Amino acid sequence: MEINNRETFATIILLCMVAFWIVSTFRKKIRDERKKKILKEGVEANATILNIKPTGEYLNNLPEFQVKVKIKPKAGDDFVAEMTEILSYSKYDSMRQGSQVLVKYDPEYYKRVIFLQISETLA
């Protein structure tokens, strides 16, 4: 009886791990497709970093950060968006509140934003 319980428990754990892997894979694929769409069809704009903080997650030993930016489109009103990005520590060190960055955003959904360029000042 105890062996069946162990086998059942091991099977449940294995199924949970497989389900987690499948969900993670699909989420990454969707995120990558959105980024490609924004790169291709997005609107370029200057932005100012309002806040940057680590999420506590890592990918390939690189930390993930939650970044809030104020976007200044060439046409229309300024708006605020948040993005989650994997950044090297050197890029993080150059990004402080008030730093200027170049971004692209999805004109159909302003909350989807990606970094194009990170610099201290943009002309």
C-alpha positions in Angstrom: 0.0 0.0 0.0 2.8 2.4 0.9 4.5 1.8 -2.5 1.4 2.8 -4.4 1.2 6.0 -2.4 4.8 6.8 -3.3 4.3 6.1 -6.9 1.1 8.2 -7.0 2.9 11.1 -5.3 5.9 10.8 -7.7 3.5 10.8 -10.7 1.7 13.8 -9.4 5.0 15.7 -8.9 6.2 14.7 -12.4 2.9 15.9 -14.0 3.1 19.2 -12.1 6.7 19.7 -13.3 5.7 19.0 -16.9 2.7 21.3 -16.7 4.9 24.1 -15.3 7.4 23.6 -18.1 4.6 23.8 -20.7 3.1 26.9 -19.3 6.5 28.6 -19.0 7.4 27.7 -22.6 4.1 29.2 -23.9 4.5 32.3 -21.8 8.0 32.9 -23.1 6.9 32.3 -26.7 4.0 34.8 -26.4 6.4 37.4 -24.8 8.9 36.9 -27.6 6.2 37.3 -30.3 5.0 40.5 -28.7 8.5 41.9 -28.6 9.0 41.0 -32.3 5.7 42.7 -33.1 6.6 45.9 -31.2 10.0 46.0 -32.9 8.4 45.7 -36.3 5.2 47.8 -35.8 5.9 49.8 -32.6 6.2 53.5 -32.2 9.6 54.9 -31.2 9.7 57.4 -28.4 11.9 59.0 -25.7 11.1 58.0 -22.1 12.2 58.9 -18.6 12.8 56.3 -16.0 10.6 56.9 -13.0 11.4 53.8 -11.0 13.5 50.6 -11.3 13.5 47.8 -8.9 14.7 44.1 -8.9 12.0 41.4 -9.0 14.2 38.8 -7.3 14.1 36.6 -10.4 17.1 35.6 -12.4 17.6 34.2 -16.0 21.1 32.9 -16.8 22.5 34.7 -13.7 21.1 38.0 -14.9 18.6 39.8 -12.7 15.1 40.8 -13.8 13.9 44.3 -13.1 10.5 46.0 -13.0 11.0 49.4 -14.7 8.4 52.2 -14.8 8.9 54.8 -17.5 7.1 58.0 -18.6 6.9 57.9 -22.3 6.8 61.1 -24.4 5.4 60.3 -27.8 6.0 62.7 -30.7 2.2 63.0 -31.0 -0.3 62.8 -28.2 -0.1 63.0 -24.4 2.7 61.5 -22.2 1.8 58.2 -20.5 3.3 55.9 -17.9 4.1 52.2 -18.6 5.8 49.4 -16.8 8.0 46.6 -18.2 9.9 43.7 -16.9 13.3 43.3 -18.3 16.4 41.1 -17.8 19.3 43.5 -17.5 23.0 43.1 -16.9 24.3 44.9 -13.8 26.2 47.3 -16.0 23.0 48.4 -17.7 21.2 48.6 -14.4 23.9 50.8 -13.0 23.5 53.2 -15.8 19.7 53.3 -15.3 18.6 55.6 -12.5 15.5 57.6 -11.8 15.5 60.5 -14.4 17.7 58.6 -16.9 16.5 59.0 -20.5 15.9 55.8 -22.6 14.7 55.1 -26.1 11.7 52.8 -26.3 9.1 51.4 -28.6 5.6 50.9 -27.6 2.6 49.1 -29.1 0.2 51.8 -30.4 -2.7 49.4 -29.9 -1.9 48.8 -26.2 0.4 51.5 -24.7 1.3 49.3 -21.7 3.5 47.1 -23.9 6.9 48.7 -24.1 10.4 47.5 -24.9 13.8 49.2 -24.6 15.7 50.2 -27.7 18.5 52.2 -26.3 19.7 53.1 -22.8 21.7 56.3 -22.4 22.2 59.1 -19.9 20.9 61.8 -22.2 19.1 61.6 -25.5 19.3 64.6 -27.8 
